[in-house]
Amino acid sequence: MTEKIKNNKNWYLVEIIERCEPNDVDDQRPLRRCIVYGNYHLIKADTVEEAYDKAEKIGKEGNYNYKNADKMDMKWEFVGIGDLLPIFEDIEYGAELMFTDYGFISAKRSDSFVKSKTDWIKKLKT
């Protein structure tokens, strides 16, 4: 039997944006370079507002400071919510969790979105 989470339209896929940079970075330089991750989390909530608040709490709990290998004081910091997507299907093997509407574009551009199995293996093993 396939495991299934019954969805009563109360599940969301939320992207939490966080960045890593030195503690003493000049926050007034918006074009500075830093490491940025978009981490997707599954959230159960009765409303969009509740889902947002829960995601924000998860994001803020992820803030932390550390010293890197060069003894530099660094920080991982919550930036905000990137995507907040309702999930419409029951959650089970093969369920569609999210989609992207790329609009009315050329076939050539749609082909450019595709990565091969080799590309994915290389990307995810690094």
C-alpha positions, -999 to 999 in steps of 0.1 A, spaced: 0 0 0 13 34 -9 17 59 19 -5 89 15 -10 122 34 -46 132 30 -46 168 18 -75 190 29 -60 220 10 -39 227 41 -4 219 28 21 244 14 55 242 -2 75 272 10 109 284 -1 129 299 27 157 321 14 189 323 35 224 337 29 258 332 43 283 360 46 309 375 71 294 389 103 311 423 96 297 427 61 287 462 50 249 458 48 247 490 29 262 474 -2 232 456 -19 254 444 -48 278 425 -25 283 388 -33 272 361 -9 262 325 -8 224 322 -11 202 291 -7 165 286 -14 154 257 9 119 242 3 99 231 33 66 214 36 42 233 59 8 223 72 -15 253 79 -51 263 76 -45 296 59 -19 313 37 -12 337 65 -5 308 90 17 291 64 37 323 60 41 328 97 52 292 102 77 294 74 91 327 87 96 310 122 115 281 106 136 306 87 145 327 117 153 296 138 179 287 112 200 318 119 234 310 133 270 322 136 302 302 132 339 305 124 349 292 90 382 274 82 400 307 79 388 317 114 365 343 100 333 350 119 304 341 95 266 340 97 238 322 80 208 346 80 172 343 71 164 366 42 127 359 36 101 338 19 107 332 -18 78 309 -29 47 300 -10 28 274 -30 -4 256 -21 -4 219 -27 -37 207 -42 -33 169 -44 -29 143 -17 8 138 -10 20 105 -22 44 89 -47 41 108 -80 20 137 -66 25 170 -83 38 194 -56 45 225 -75 47 240 -110 62 269 -128 43 288 -155 70 298 -180 44 316 -202 42 316 -240 78 309 -251 97 293 -279 102 255 -280 140 262 -281 138 280 -248 118 252 -232 144 228 -244 170 248 -226 154 241 -192 161 204 -195 192 188 -178 203 153 -185 206 125 -160 244 130 -162 241 167 -154 219 160 -124 242 133 -111 272 156 -114 254 185 -98 240 166 -68 272 147 -61 293 178 -56 
